[in-house]
Amino acid sequence: MADYIMPNRMDRGFYQFQGEYEQKAIEVLRSGWYILGKELQQFEEEFAAYTGSRYCVGLASGLDALWIAFRALGIGKGDEVIVQANTYIASVMGITINGATPVFVEPDEYYNIDADRIEEKITSKTKAILVVHLYGQASHMKPIVELASKYDLRIVEDCAQSHGACSEGQMTGTFGDIGCFSFYPSKNLGAFGDAGAIVTDNPRIAEDIKMIRNYGSEKRYYNKVVGANSRLDEIQAGLLRVKLGHLKELQDERTAICERYLKEIKNGALILPKLREGSTTVWHQFVIRCRRRKELISYLEENGIGTIIHYPIPPHLSEAYSYLGYRIGAYPITEMYADEVLSIPLYNGMTEEETDRVIKYLNLWREDDEGEQTLGH
Ligand SMILES: *Cc1c(COP(=O)(O)O)cnc(C)c1O
């Protein structure tokens, strides 16, 4: 049998630009400067320019970007933050680490927050909307920006999966007060370890977040607030600069794979992702839906194709949030998605032969009435 196709792999992406990454890593190692140096400063300038923001502040992870963003906005205990119910749990932890309460909203058919269901959730305690651009596709920002302005709410964007995706031509991360990014290795702009950043146009927010990431100090050993240690180190910043220089071609490569998937996967038992008019996607994941997901997973596995579920347990039903008191049925669309979604293989450096095989086996799969899957010919 041909080699197993992993749902995601990072080694191929490394070998695409191996020489440049190795050169940069050695350069930083030999420089003798490893934290808060010139690589980070240059990455911050380059990533701010890439997103069209005035400021970027590098941080240690995407989760840190989220909770430090809410902290900088003064959102915490007694405050409510609206967020889509079908997100990765880190979005919700970014809200609750500060003591604020998440208020969940069902997603639309593009897996992003359903803007029509936001207004009914706004109360006197609502302080912000956290918009997650899930799976790489930009959310429909226009109505969200209008609601935020009508009710004087902050907008924070979780762009951990959407580096470079646009809504009506404007880049995600730039619609509200703060855009939060993760550079976890499997993200579209992935480092070789943990890393994250915020972008903002507000100089005060940028300064505050710089202070928070470094023990609450602007001046060494003079600590203004109880901060954190959340610095993006020089090696990761340097490697991210290398990858940012290739991001356009890396995105084009993902798009080409996903356009083949969209065109060539033909199986009535599978629901393919839909693209919203006016939004672009950077294809963080290619997520299909299937009623008999368990059988589909084993069938693909038997044929050497790995898959992942993003995400099997929605945050409101996770043990970590049992204190919020939600029961099964609270968010039916979210729960249906959690039961049906499946991410098929997608990564930079994926070969044409691998893409062919994924398409072939998905097209051969048959869902029969007994729930027994057989190869149809
Ligand atoms: C990955 C991710 C995060 C968290 O980023 P880390 O760098 O892993 O902390 C937050 N939100 C979403 C939507 C993510 O996909």
The ligand as an ORCA input file, in Angstrom:
! r2SCAN-3c Opt
* xyz 0 1
  C      -4.780     27.651     17.645
  C      -5.886     28.522     18.061
  C      -5.811     29.333     19.199
  C      -4.698     29.241     20.198
  O      -3.427     29.452     19.700
  P      -2.165     28.842     20.494
  O      -1.015     29.494     19.823
  O      -2.204     27.362     20.338
  O      -2.288     29.248     21.924
  C      -6.862     30.182     19.473
  N      -7.949     30.223     18.693
  C      -8.079     29.451     17.599
  C      -9.304     29.573     16.768
  C      -7.059     28.569     17.253
  O      -7.200     27.791     16.171
*
